[in-house]
Amino acid sequence: MSAPAKILVVDDTPQNVKLLADLLTAKGYAVVTASSGVQALEKVPKETPDLVLLDVVMPEMSGYEVCRKIRTNPATATLPVVMVTALDPAQERVKGIDAGADDFLSKPINQQELLARVRSLLRIKLLHDELAEWNRTLEQRVEVQVAQLERLERLKRFFSPQLAEMIVSGDAEDPLKSHRREITVVFLDLRGFTSFAETSEPEEVMGVLREYHAEMGALILEHEGTLERFTGDGMMIFFNDPVPVPDAPARAVRMAVAMRGRVDELLVKWKKRGYDLDFGVGVAQGYATIGAIGFEGRLDYGAIGTVTNLAARLCGEAKPGQILIAQRVYGAVDDSVEVEELGGLTLKGFSKSVPAFNVLRLRR
């Protein structure tokens, strides 16, 4: 529960002070009093009132002088001040405004008018205080946000954008902790890249990789995949972690088909330069253990399990331009793709033949 607003009543007439203090106290305000301008200026920094009711005519120091001193102090420059006087309202109002007063009341005071003006000025002060606090913390909040953005950009160098954002925002309990989840894994690489790298200048090799990585990276982001790693021309991407998606196999296959189309465009340029390259993909679905892999100062977000081996082996078996998908992937996307059934493939590390399907195209 917030503390009641505090009002400083300043008047050299005890009866006036008591009348105002009793009225304001009855309405739930906290009241402090001063019997002179000098005493009021002493109490303002000590009591930190939210509003001052200030009599104009007082010995030693008038209300106008008190108001001017309140306004010249940066700490109280916006403190609401209501001038109270029995003198000619028209003349005194101009003097009060010139001294920096926020409002003006004539004696004898109308109680309802007094309370209405107090409520109005306190609302304005509350808004001003909130704005001042917002401004006070703005620089700090901007610094925090800039630091988060810098951290996010650093994390994106090592992790997928989704995982980096989860780490920075704290949306996940611990996204780097090892956990088990069903994922769809995509392996891809360039056919003929080894011999190309052995017979080409390093600048040519780097140029091809830059074009290839840029195009594949854009499609990975577009389909919300997680890039687990890339090694030269090879890449491993998986779906459904760290951000769960309901259609992981379909996303993986759509991405692979889009990648094949994009690489076909690159191949036209590469062949003109004399580069004999092509493209192959393997896609598998299954459970894997996922989490941070590495050491302090350099971590990767990796997936370990049979499903990653199967996707890699299918990629290795793929002929130029082929996208080979495993049985479980085909079962999840059979109504949206046209395939060529390849029967069982003998893959290294698998004791039984593995049914595989070559994706020809997406169904319209």
Beta strands, then each sheet from edge to edge (+ up, - down):
strand 1: 6-10
strand 2: 30-34
strand 3: 51-55
strand 4: 81-85
strand 5: 103-106
strand 6: 179-191
strand 7: 226-231
strand 8: 234-239
strand 9: 278-295
strand 10: 298-304
strand 11: 323-326
strand 12: 337-345
strand 13: 354-362
sheet 1: 2+ 1+ 3+ 4+ 5+
sheet 2: 7+ 8- 6+ 9- 10+
sheet 3: 7+ 8- 6+ 9- 11- 13+ 12-
end
